[in-house]
Each structure stands twice: as C-alpha cells, then as structure tokens.
C-alpha cells in the first residue's frame, strides 16, 4: 500500500473515531437535558392543577360529594392526561381504590404498582416513568386531601425522537467531516508526494540507463531538497558514465584500428609465405615475395615500436623536464629529416632567438620530427617548411595542401589518416600525431592546429 | 578467365595476383574505388571481382553496386570480420566474404565455386598435352581418351583447377573424397601414383616436401 493511502486511511479513522466519541458525549448530554426539560414542563403542568385543587376550599364536603366534585373538576379541564383515584386508609391496597377519573388505558393497578421517586426533594409530588408500546411517559403523583391520588401523565416520546434526529445529524456531520478531512489530506498529500513519485519514476528510468533524466524541483521543503540531492547525484552519475562510455568507445576504436593495422601486414606476410611454399614461381617472383615480406615485417616493427612508446608515455609517470636550448633540438630535427627533405626537395627554415624551454629533449625531438615529416608530406616539391620558436611558442608551418576543417579534430586520434593510401605507401600507421599529442601533453603544453585548404598548416605548441 | 582485384594495399594485391596468374587466371589490379568505377565504364569484361571494403575513393559496399550493374560476381576480401559488415556485404549481393588474413588455397577454391555457380568455368580445359572435359568427366591425351576411375578423375580435376599450387594430402582428401571420408592420406598417394602412371605425369605432378602435390605445366 502506498504511504499516501496509509496516511489517508489512518487519519480518516482517527478523525472518524474522535468525531464519534464527541457525538456520543454530545448525545448523552443532550438527551439528559431534553429529559430534564420535559420533566420540568410536566411538573409545571401537574403542579398547576394540584395548586388549583388545593386552593379550593372543599374540606367540609362529604366523600360522595368530593368524588363527584373531582370527577366534574377533571372533566371540566378537558384534559385526558389526568387521572384521579380515591384510596382508603391503606394507600397501597387495590381493594379500596376507586377510579374517580381515568380516560387513559393505564389501569389503576399499574399506577399503584409503580415505584415513584421524589421530585425536588418534596414528598408532595413524586414521579415515575412508564413505557406503553412504543410510547414513553412520565407520571407525576400527588396526594390530595390524604384520600385522593392525582396522577398526571405526560408523553415524553418526543425526547426520544428529538435525540434520534440529533443522532442522525451528528452522524451526518461526522461523515461529512471525515470525507472533508480525507479529501483535504488527499490533496495535500498528492502535492507532497508528487515529487516523490516523480523521483521514483526518474530513478526507475535511470536504472534502465537513461542517465540524462532530471527532476523538476517545485518546493524547497525536505522533499525538494531530496530532489536537489538526487539531481546532483544523477549529474555525477551521468558525467561518470559518459566518460566511461567515451573511453570505452575510444578503446574499442583503438583496438579495432590496431587490429586492422596488424592484419594488413600479416595478411601480406602470411600470403607471401604460403605463395612461396606452395605456388610455382619464377625466380623474380620469389625475390619479389621475399622483399614484400621483409617490408611488411618492417611495417609491423615500426607499428609495435610506436605502440610501445605510446603505451609507455600513456602509463608512465611524469617525464623529467630539463632546461634545453631550442636550437639544439631544431638542429637534431633537421638532421633526422634530411633524407625526407632531400627526397621531396623541401627546404627547412629554422627561426629561433636562443630560447630555453624545460623539455625532455629526446621526446621533444621525436614530436618535432613527426610534425616536420607531416609538414613535408603535405608540401609540394620545392616548398619550404618553417620551424620557429618565439616567446612560449614553437611552431611548425608548411605551405602545402592544408587540412579540411572537419578533419582537424580527428587528426590527433590514433590511426587517423587523412589520405589513407598515400600515408600507407609512405609507411605510416596514423600513430605519429597521436604520439606527438601525448608528448605535448606530458610537457604541459597545448597543441593548436590552424589550417587552410591550399594554403598550408600551422601546428602551434605553447608552454602553459 | 579474367579477375578484377580492387585492393589499396599493394603487397596484398600483388600476392593475390601472383597466385591467380599461376592458376591460369588473367588479372587486373586497381587501388582506388573511384578509379575502378571509372575504368569499368571502358572495360567491364570480368568474370569475378575481389573487393576490399575499406578503399579510398569509394568503399567496397558502394563499389558492389557498380559491379552488380555489370553483372560481375563479387567476393569481399577484408580485415573487417564483424558480423554487421558480413551481413551488409552478403545482403548487398556479394557472393562470398573472406576475412583477412586468409589462406591462398581457400581463396582459390572460393573463387572456383563462385565461377562454377555462375557457369563461367570452362567445361574443357587444356593443360600440357591433356584436354580435360569436366562436364563429360573425360580426359584426352594427344587426342586419345584415357580411361580414369571416378576418384582419379576428381583428383586430376582438383589439381588442374589449382594448377601450380601445392595442395596438402589432407586437403586433397577433403576436396576429392569429402569431409566424411575416413580413409588415410595413403589413399591420396595411391591415386596420385595411378595418375602419374596412366597419364605419364611423373615429372609434372610434383611432390612438394612437407606440403603435398602440385601439378605444374
């Protein structure tokens, strides 16, 4: 069962019970007061008559005359609720009792058997209750002239019906109150629990993997605070998951590319080996096959060397940075690139102001050789490549074909090649720039690529 | 029989070419997808195409459509061995899908099967002084018919179809007698002996040490 339903049920029951207890108390009090009122009224009625009779001076009348007189008196009152009995010396004896006036169905025997209580602490007027059928009566008794008993009957059934109406009213009020309370509770709780419900839904969706779900925070109470905390948590989870997914994706891509780069030379090597073993070849073809095997082995070796370097740099701790004149490094780069430069007839121009940067000279040389070789590859025959350092910048600039805008972001990724077949022919695997980027990162430097199609590319390294 | 090889890795393309030439196929190599599509406009008389998937210019799946328009059956030859690529290739209408690295003999057999399916195999092949009719299962040597037992003919057929390529005894057993055959490789040696004797091929059916037999012309 939902908490909301539970709370509503409990509060309904509580309100109902409290209200019923109140009802019962009110009913008891009201009934008593009704009864009191009815009694007083009845007493007054009977008292008036008793007083009236007593005020008449009829002491000297004979018994017969008195009988006749009372009969006449009560008849003249025209009130059928009066009863007059004459009793002898022994009041309780039925034998001596004569009904002077009785228009009711109540027998004198019943009247004489009734137990009367004193009213108002006087023994003059006594009263008792009597139920006949559905009707309730109160009977007042007074002794007149020590021989006559006067009874006054009053119907008090209306007290019962009055209190019944009251009961119904109270019960209806109780029901209305309970319904009202529960609907108020329902509305309030709905408002209170709405964020909780939303929280629940969102949690379920997050569990399904929709980490971008958030909660709308309406209030700033405890539930609202819970929502805020939840959103913060969701944010953290999303960022974490995203970065994990991203790195996983990168890893998969890397592995896929690596497999491809490994498979190609392997296919060639194994194919040529099989061909040499099983196919009838001419002497020239055999030599050609061996050369291909040798070349492809070299390709695998270069790939593995670069991979190892990449892994070492990636896993290893920080590198040792020693203040080194940039001129030395530039010279080393120029020396290493001599063959490539000569082959394409590209001139390498060195520009520097004897800057000294904190560097790992071997790694920085590697990085710059990579960039320079790429620049030479992009250049046309007879172009020049500029290797420049100024302020906190090192720049490699070529005037070659340039890099398309949508490729600039990708060129630093491992195995990315803009022109696949050309790069392959020149023995690349697409790891050079990735390696360079890693070296640059290890030096706490940034690498910016500025390129324009047909005009050339600038690779800018900046010490931060 | 002319086979088109589209492969951007020159060493692999050359390796395939060497083997196909030895087995008596004519070949043409292209390194670029777009270049291939252009060249096909001029000359599209090919019996089969071997396509790499990752090609510069136009990828293999695109090129497959071009090949289909010229009714050239296609076998994909690629390093991509994920299921999606295979499904894409085969659904696109390729006849076969071979993942690198592959075995040369496997490539040859698959080429042969595709060619058979497209009825592009010649029914009659002339090797040395023999004329082999695959349809009628007959061999004529210098015009005279030589009587061969069914298994001897089948063995000769495999050797002729993979001319100049050595095939191991185990492979021969599988290719000629079938996978279920429980015989020993000795059976192959006996039948080779029969062929050498009946057709006088003792110098042409070579025993390649550690490998098997090769029919040379």
Interface residues (C-beta under 8 A of the other chain):
Chain A: X259 X260 X263 X264 X265 X266 X267 X268 X270 X271 X272 X274 X275 X277 X278 X279 X280 X281 X285 X288 X289 X292 X295 X296 X419 X420 X421 X424 X425
Chain B: X8 X9 X10 X11 X12 X14 X15 X16 X18 X19 X22 X31 X32 X54 X56 X79 X80 X100 X101 X102 X103 X104 X105 X164 X165 X166 X167 X208 X211 X212 X214 X216
